[in-house]
Amino acid sequence: MAGNGGIIGPTQTISRGDAITSITATGNYCSPGFGPGSGSVVVVSGGGGGGGYGGGGGAGGLTITNCHPIPGSAVPVTIGAGGAGGKTPATGIRGTTGVASTFGSATPLATAGGGGGGTASPSPNGIGNGLPGGSGGGGAGHNVGSVAAGSGTCGQGNAGGAGLMGPFTAGGGGGSGGAGTAAVGSPNTAGPGGAGTDVTPTFGSGLGNCGVFAGGGGGGRGGTGGCGGSGGGGKGVISGNTLQPCTPGTVNTGGGGGGVCNATPAAGAGGSGIVIVKEPAAGPYKAPGVWSMNEVYGNVKAGTWPN
């Protein structure tokens, strides 16, 4: 035994497996690795809220950046909140756009919040169109004015689906992996939300929501409500359906909220965002044969002490 209470032994070889960290609340990311390096980072912003008269909320923007510099110091991270769902009184209100998420390293990464779903306000408001965002909100099932969907941000998401003026049926919000579906007049069916993105090919299994994020919210109002897109999108509901209220986007997925009409006081809110960081396996490293007890304990706890 060494004089400092440690252990003297042969030179050891140690290594480290992939370090994958999911960040679900605003704060700092501190690298668990052996120093500055590079890794893969996915940034998902908050999803948009569903429209008070139907349009599904767009998913928060999603990007995957590989070989991104990871400093040894703390990195500030912002997790964007989901947008509020629109109201359903006679002065119908659109869903609110989600808040951006950021990974604030020396070369910051950020995406746009999902666009709010459109609403069918009475004339002269005419705000049936969905809002633009990371992915765009769905157009409302509207009685006057525009029923266009919101546009998505290139490289982050897709457009929502358009609504219909005649049957008053709404489109689904866009998802990071696919556009929202437009409303159909016969049979009268609201559009589902666009699909999200599966990040497991880069980050592996074991992530929340089965590794799929940023799905669009389903449209509502009239006919059959649209399903939420895979990746946390909320379900839309049909007019007057008090037994099956619309659902919000899933927390920490960036999913858009489901659209609604006359079913609940407000449509579904968007889901909050998430940041995931993967620092790849490192090593092997040659280490001297003199170890303090703290070093031995730390390596055993981390699973890097060889047998």
C-alpha positions as CSV (number, residue, x, y, z in Angstrom):
1,M,0.0,0.0,0.0
2,A,1.3,3.5,-0.8
3,G,2.0,6.0,1.9
4,N,-1.0,8.1,0.9
5,G,-3.4,5.2,1.6
6,G,-3.6,4.2,-2.0
7,I,-2.7,1.1,-3.9
8,I,0.4,0.2,-5.8
9,G,0.0,-2.1,-8.7
10,P,0.8,-2.7,-12.4
11,T,-0.1,-0.1,-15.0
12,Q,-3.8,-0.3,-15.9
13,T,-5.7,0.3,-19.1
14,I,-9.1,2.1,-18.7
15,S,-11.8,3.1,-21.2
16,R,-15.1,4.8,-21.1
17,G,-18.3,3.9,-22.9
18,D,-20.7,6.4,-24.7
19,A,-22.0,9.0,-22.3
20,I,-25.6,9.9,-23.2
21,T,-27.3,12.7,-21.2
22,S,-31.0,13.8,-21.6
23,I,-31.6,17.4,-20.4
24,T,-35.2,18.1,-19.6
25,A,-35.0,21.4,-17.7
26,T,-33.1,24.6,-18.2
27,G,-29.7,24.6,-16.6
28,N,-26.1,23.7,-17.4
29,Y,-24.6,20.7,-19.1
30,C,-21.3,19.5,-17.6
31,S,-19.4,16.9,-19.6
32,P,-18.9,13.6,-17.9
33,G,-15.9,12.8,-20.1
34,F,-12.2,13.2,-19.6
35,G,-12.0,16.7,-21.0
36,P,-13.0,18.8,-24.1
37,G,-13.9,16.9,-27.2
38,S,-16.8,16.5,-29.6
39,G,-20.2,14.7,-29.7
40,S,-23.7,14.5,-31.1
41,V,-26.4,16.9,-29.9
42,V,-30.1,16.8,-30.6
43,V,-32.0,20.0,-29.8
44,V,-35.9,19.9,-29.7
45,S,-37.9,23.1,-29.0
46,G,-41.3,23.4,-27.4
47,G,-44.3,22.4,-29.5
48,G,-47.1,24.7,-30.6
49,G,-50.5,24.7,-28.9
50,G,-53.6,23.4,-30.8
51,G,-56.1,25.9,-32.2
52,G,-59.2,26.8,-30.3
53,Y,-61.3,25.8,-33.3
54,G,-59.3,23.0,-34.7
55,G,-55.8,23.3,-36.1
56,G,-53.3,20.9,-34.7
57,G,-50.1,22.5,-33.1
58,G,-46.9,22.2,-35.0
59,A,-44.0,20.3,-33.4
60,G,-41.0,22.1,-32.1
61,G,-38.0,22.3,-34.4
62,L,-35.6,19.3,-34.2
63,T,-31.9,19.1,-35.3
64,I,-29.2,16.5,-34.9
65,T,-25.7,17.9,-35.0
66,N,-22.7,15.4,-35.1
67,C,-19.1,16.2,-34.3
68,H,-20.1,19.3,-32.3
69,P,-17.5,20.8,-30.0
70,I,-18.1,19.9,-26.3
71,P,-16.1,22.1,-23.9
72,G,-14.8,20.9,-20.6
73,S,-16.6,23.8,-18.9
74,A,-20.4,24.1,-18.2
75,V,-22.6,24.7,-21.2
76,P,-25.8,26.7,-20.6
77,V,-28.9,24.9,-21.9
78,T,-32.4,26.3,-22.4
79,I,-35.4,23.9,-22.6
80,G,-38.3,25.6,-24.4
81,A,-41.8,25.4,-23.0
82,G,-44.7,24.3,-25.1
83,G,-47.2,26.9,-26.4
84,A,-50.6,27.3,-24.8
85,G,-53.7,25.8,-26.4
86,G,-56.1,28.2,-28.0
87,K,-59.5,29.0,-26.4
88,T,-62.9,28.1,-27.8
89,P,-65.3,31.0,-27.1
90,A,-67.0,32.8,-30.0
91,T,-63.8,34.9,-30.3
92,G,-61.7,31.7,-31.0
93,I,-58.0,32.0,-30.3
94,R,-55.1,30.4,-32.1
95,G,-52.6,28.2,-30.4
96,T,-49.5,29.9,-29.1
97,T,-46.1,29.2,-30.7
98,G,-43.7,27.1,-28.6
99,V,-40.5,28.5,-27.1
100,A,-37.0,27.8,-28.6
101,S,-34.5,25.4,-27.0
102,T,-30.8,26.1,-27.1
103,F,-27.4,24.4,-26.4
104,G,-25.2,27.4,-25.7
105,S,-21.7,26.2,-26.4
106,A,-19.0,28.3,-28.2
107,T,-20.9,27.5,-31.4
108,P,-24.5,27.6,-30.1
109,L,-27.3,25.3,-31.4
110,A,-30.9,26.4,-31.4
111,T,-34.2,25.5,-33.0
112,A,-37.6,27.3,-33.5
113,G,-40.7,26.6,-31.4
114,G,-43.6,24.9,-33.1
115,G,-46.3,27.0,-34.7
116,G,-49.7,27.3,-33.1
117,G,-52.8,25.8,-34.7
118,G,-55.3,28.0,-36.5
119,T,-58.7,28.9,-35.2
120,A,-62.0,29.7,-36.8
121,S,-62.8,33.2,-35.5
122,P,-65.9,34.9,-36.7
123,S,-65.5,37.7,-39.3
124,P,-63.7,40.0,-39.5
125,N,-60.9,38.3,-37.6
126,G,-60.2,35.7,-40.3
127,I,-57.3,34.0,-38.6
128,G,-57.9,30.4,-39.6
129,N,-54.3,29.8,-40.8
130,G,-51.8,28.0,-38.7
131,L,-48.7,29.8,-37.6
132,P,-45.2,29.1,-38.9
133,G,-42.5,27.6,-36.6
134,G,-40.0,24.7,-36.3
135,S,-43.0,22.8,-37.8
136,G,-46.1,24.7,-38.8
137,G,-49.5,24.6,-37.2
138,G,-52.5,23.1,-39.0
139,G,-55.1,25.3,-40.7
140,A,-58.5,25.6,-39.0
141,G,-61.9,24.3,-40.1
142,H,-62.9,27.9,-40.8
143,N,-66.0,29.7,-41.7
144,V,-64.3,32.8,-43.2
145,G,-60.9,33.8,-44.5
146,S,-57.7,31.7,-44.7
147,V,-57.4,28.0,-43.8
148,A,-53.8,27.7,-44.8
149,A,-51.3,25.8,-42.8
150,G,-48.2,27.3,-41.2
151,S,-44.8,26.6,-42.8
152,G,-42.0,24.7,-41.2
153,T,-38.3,25.8,-40.8
154,C,-35.9,24.2,-43.3
155,G,-33.8,21.4,-41.7
156,Q,-36.0,21.5,-38.5
157,G,-39.5,20.4,-39.4
158,N,-42.4,20.5,-41.9
159,A,-45.5,22.4,-42.8
160,G,-48.9,21.7,-41.2
161,G,-52.0,20.5,-43.1
162,A,-54.6,22.8,-44.5
163,G,-58.1,23.1,-43.1
164,L,-61.4,23.1,-45.0
165,M,-63.9,26.0,-45.1
166,G,-67.0,24.0,-46.2
167,P,-67.1,21.2,-43.6
168,F,-65.2,23.3,-41.0
169,T,-62.6,20.6,-40.5
170,A,-59.0,21.3,-39.5
171,G,-55.6,20.1,-40.6
172,G,-52.9,18.5,-38.5
173,G,-49.8,20.2,-37.3
174,G,-46.5,19.4,-39.0
175,G,-43.9,17.1,-37.5
176,S,-40.1,17.0,-37.7
177,G,-40.3,13.8,-39.8
178,G,-43.3,14.6,-42.0
179,A,-45.9,17.2,-42.9
180,G,-49.3,17.5,-41.2
181,T,-52.2,16.0,-43.2
182,A,-54.8,18.2,-44.7
183,A,-58.5,17.9,-43.7
184,V,-60.7,15.7,-45.9
185,G,-64.3,16.7,-46.8
186,S,-65.7,13.3,-47.6
187,P,-65.8,11.6,-45.2
188,N,-65.4,14.6,-43.0
189,T,-62.1,13.9,-41.3
190,A,-59.6,16.2,-39.5
191,G,-55.9,15.7,-40.5
192,P,-53.5,13.7,-38.3
193,G,-50.3,15.4,-37.1
194,G,-47.0,14.8,-39.0
195,A,-44.6,12.1,-37.8
196,G,-41.7,12.8,-35.5
197,T,-38.1,11.8,-35.8
198,D,-36.5,8.6,-34.5
199,V,-33.1,9.6,-33.0
200,T,-32.1,6.1,-31.8
201,P,-29.8,5.4,-34.8
202,T,-27.5,8.1,-33.4
203,F,-28.3,8.0,-29.7
204,G,-29.2,4.4,-29.1
205,S,-32.1,2.9,-27.2
206,G,-33.2,3.7,-23.7
207,L,-34.3,7.2,-24.4
208,G,-37.7,8.6,-23.3
209,N,-40.7,8.3,-25.7
210,C,-39.0,5.3,-27.4
211,G,-36.5,7.8,-28.9
212,V,-39.1,9.5,-31.2
213,F,-39.5,13.3,-30.8
214,A,-41.3,16.3,-32.3
215,G,-44.6,14.9,-33.7
216,G,-47.4,17.2,-34.8
217,G,-50.7,17.6,-33.1
218,G,-53.9,16.3,-34.7
219,G,-56.6,18.5,-36.1
220,G,-60.1,18.8,-34.8
221,R,-63.5,20.4,-35.3
222,G,-66.2,18.5,-37.2
223,G,-66.2,14.9,-38.4
224,T,-63.4,12.7,-36.9
225,G,-60.6,14.2,-34.8
226,G,-57.0,13.6,-36.1
227,C,-54.5,11.5,-34.2
228,G,-51.3,13.0,-33.0
229,G,-48.1,12.3,-34.9
230,S,-45.6,9.8,-33.5
231,G,-43.2,11.6,-31.3
232,G,-45.5,13.1,-28.7
233,G,-48.2,14.8,-30.8
234,G,-51.6,15.4,-29.0
235,K,-54.9,14.0,-30.4
236,G,-57.5,16.4,-31.8
237,V,-61.2,16.1,-31.1
238,I,-64.4,16.6,-33.0
239,S,-67.0,19.3,-32.4
240,G,-68.9,19.0,-29.1
241,N,-67.0,15.9,-27.9
242,T,-66.9,16.3,-24.1
243,L,-66.1,12.6,-23.4
244,Q,-62.8,12.6,-25.3
245,P,-61.0,15.9,-24.7
246,C,-58.1,16.8,-26.8
247,T,-54.7,15.9,-25.5
248,P,-51.5,18.0,-25.1
249,G,-48.2,17.3,-26.6
250,T,-46.1,14.9,-24.4
251,V,-43.7,16.6,-22.0
252,N,-40.1,16.8,-23.2
253,T,-40.8,15.6,-26.7
254,G,-41.6,18.9,-28.5
255,G,-44.9,17.4,-29.6
256,G,-47.7,19.7,-30.9
257,G,-51.0,20.0,-29.0
258,G,-54.3,18.6,-30.3
259,G,-56.9,20.9,-31.8
260,V,-60.4,21.2,-30.4
261,C,-63.8,22.7,-31.0
262,N,-66.4,23.3,-28.2
263,A,-65.2,20.3,-26.1
264,T,-63.0,21.9,-23.4
265,P,-62.1,25.4,-22.4
266,A,-58.8,25.2,-24.3
267,A,-57.1,23.1,-26.9
268,G,-54.0,21.0,-26.0
269,A,-50.8,22.7,-25.1
270,G,-47.6,21.9,-26.8
271,G,-45.1,19.6,-25.2
272,S,-41.9,21.1,-23.8
273,G,-38.6,20.4,-25.5
274,I,-35.5,18.4,-24.8
275,V,-31.7,18.4,-25.5
276,I,-29.8,15.1,-25.7
277,V,-25.9,15.0,-25.8
278,K,-23.9,11.9,-26.7
279,E,-20.1,11.9,-26.1
280,P,-18.7,8.8,-27.8
281,A,-16.6,6.1,-26.2
282,A,-13.0,7.1,-25.4
283,G,-9.8,5.3,-24.6
284,P,-8.2,3.0,-23.9
285,Y,-5.9,5.1,-21.7
286,K,-2.8,3.9,-20.0
287,A,-2.7,4.8,-16.3
288,P,0.1,4.5,-13.8
289,G,0.1,1.8,-11.2
290,V,-0.2,4.1,-8.2
291,W,-3.8,4.9,-7.3
292,S,-5.3,6.9,-4.5
293,M,-8.3,5.4,-2.8
294,N,-10.5,8.1,-4.2
295,E,-9.3,7.2,-7.8
296,V,-10.0,3.5,-7.2
297,Y,-13.5,4.3,-5.8
298,G,-14.3,6.7,-8.7
299,N,-13.3,4.1,-11.4
300,V,-15.1,1.2,-9.7
301,K,-18.3,3.3,-9.5
302,A,-18.0,4.4,-13.1
303,G,-17.4,0.8,-14.2
304,T,-13.9,1.7,-15.7
305,W,-11.8,-0.2,-13.2
306,P,-10.5,-3.4,-14.9
307,N,-10.7,-6.7,-13.2
